[in-house]
Amino acid sequence: MYRYFMNYLDARASDPRRVPLLLRGARQIGKSHTLREYGSRLGRRVVEVNFELRPELEQCFRSRQPDEILRQLEAVTGLTIEDRSTVLFIDEIQESNDALMALRAFKELRPQLDVVAAGSLIDFALNDGRLNSFPVGRIAFAWMHPMSFQEFLMALGEDKIAESCALSTVDKPPAPAIHSKMLSLVRLYYMLGGMPEVVSTYLETKSILAASRIQTRLGLGFSADFAKYGARYDHRKLQKILASAPRRVGMQFKFSHVDPDTKARDLKAPLADLERAGLIRRIPAVSGNGLPLAAEERDGIFKIQMLDIGLMLNTLGLSISTMPLESALFINEGALAEQFVGQELLAYADPEQPPQIYYWSREAKGAEAEVDFVIAHGGRPVPVEVKAGATGSLRSLRQFMLDKKCRVGVRFSQHPLSLVDGILSIPLYMVGSLSRLLDSHV
């Protein structure tokens, strides 16, 4: 299954200023597979060092000399490592402080060798002190996410319809038949999500039930990983937050909603750990007066979204594998639509930028308002509202536009592509075209 992240890797491969790359993101989203495919596309041998599968290889990195490290790796693996014909892939690099520091040495002393690394739990290693130093400025970071809806369509063989939508404009929107089919495919994505193993299972079996079993296994696997997060607190607090999270998407997060008998301060560390693992993401509230948006974050006010919409539905325990797609009824469609759009916004973001999205709320008594997302485009904040259906009040969106003097606001919904009175209505299946459409109308 093709991942658009490969475009970033291809550009990196030809960059003479290339430095070792550390790829970050949650487990099971396809990082390792993508890096292996990257080497294969270049026609190079991939020498993979995985510290979880072969912890003894960590000893090879105790030297700070790349030539000595490579000599030992060649002796242990039996593979030849040459600068222009090899990609050295270090997986689960957070298990070795020496390997992390060796990235600096490779950058300075062996820059011709293509070195890539991945670390799902690198943030934990940095946070708990296991990594006592870091090669600042000597490595590049990039982030991956679950498969986007566009990647999902490609995996399903729906390339043509995806291409036609990607070229659509307000003057030439998708035809009604295409619009209807794409909304049906969005609902299929709701159920399957973007975890690569879930999607590949569906492609092989054409069974949502078989795919849901993979989702359940992944969820249990994430829970089993909780012991790796450290022993600072009872891991049952992690379970409580994760179990509560699907019902909290789309609303301001309050710790009392997770467990009214547990103090907020006792849940803050578990929530932070779930965020470090990529299973949950905070969406901070901002004032939206200008850029950067983060400069006006409102302390302690945030929403959350989950790693993946398919895992979110699975965690809710919904059994819809035998229902016709068009008649599948979801609890709180609005939250699902918001999760979908938030997930898509992250998927199409610059991979070198730390992933973060924001929303806007005003809590003035008698004049409350909330906009689901605020993004930066063209040097200005742009409000984004999400509706599950084709209609719905846009009072908050228009209030933001009035207060901040925005020329255009965005609505994602089932409404056809259009621009009316400053509201750019974009169908849910065209989140990937947001930047292109805004370029034409902002």
RAMOHU-V998987 format. One line per field, one symbol per residue. ss: DSSP state (H for helix, E for strand, L for the rest). phi: phi as a letter, one per 30 degrees, with the letter a starting at -180 (. if undefined). psi: psi as a letter, one per 20 degrees, with the letter a starting at -180 (. if undefined). A space follows every 10 residues. Layout:
BEGIN
ss: ???
phi: ???
psi: ???
END
This chain:
BEGIN
ss: LLLLHHHHHH HHHLLLLLLE EEEELLLLLL HHHHHHHHHH HLLLEEEEEE LLLLHHHHHH HLLLLHHHHH HHHHHHHLLL LLLLLEEEEE ELHHHLHHHH HHHHHHHHHL LLLEEEEELL LHHHHHHLLL LLLLLLLLEE EEELLLLLHH HHHHHLLLHH HHHHHHLLLL LLLLLHHHHH HHHHHHHHHH HHLLLHHHHH HHHHHLLHHH HHHHHHHHHH HHHHHHHHHL LLLLLHHHHH HHHHHHHHLL LLLLHHHHLL LLLHHHHHHH HHHHHHLLLE EEEEEELLLL LLHHHHEEEE EEEEEELLHH HHHHHLLLLL LLLLHHHLLL LLHHHHHHHH HHHHHHHLLL LLLLLLLEEE EELLLLLLEE EEEEEEELLE EEEEEELLLL LLLLHHHHHH HHHHLLLLEE EEELLLLEEE LLEEEEEHHH HHHHHHHHHH HL
phi: .dcdeddddd dddcddcebe cccbkddicj ddeddddedd ddicdccccc dddbdddedd cddccedded ddddddcicd cbecbbcccc chdddbdddd ddedddddcb ddddcbbbad cddddddcid cdabddicbc cbccbeeddd ddddddicdd ddddddcdbe dbdededded ddddddddde dcicdedddd ddddchbddd ddddeddddd dddddedddj cdaddddddd ddddeedcdj bedbddddad ccdeddcddd dddddddidb bdbddbdida cddddbdcei cacbbcebdd ddddddidcb dcceedcdcc dhedddddee ddddeddcde ddcedabbbb bbcdeibdaa cebbccaiib dbdbcbbdcc bkdceddddd dddchddbcc bcaddddabb hicddbdedc edcedddded bc
psi: pppihhgghg hhhjoijprq popqrrqkjj gggghghggg hikqpoopoo ihhmhhihhi jhqjoghggh ggghhgijqp oqgjjqpooo qliiiohghg hhhghhhhil ihpopqqqnh khhghhhjjh oirpmpiiqq qqpqrrprhg hggghiklgg hghhhiiqrh hmrqqghggg ghhhhghghg hhajpghggh gghhikohgh hhhggggggh gghhihhiir lirpihhggg ghhhghiipj qppphhhgoi ipqhhiiggh ghhhghijhq pqnqprhkha qqhhhkqopj oqrqrrgphg hgghhikpnj hjqpgijppq pmhghghggg ggggghhjrp iipppprrrp qpkppikqqp pgqprppkjq qpqpqpphbi rqqkggghgg hggjlphpqp ppajqrprop liooppqhik hijggghhhi i.
END
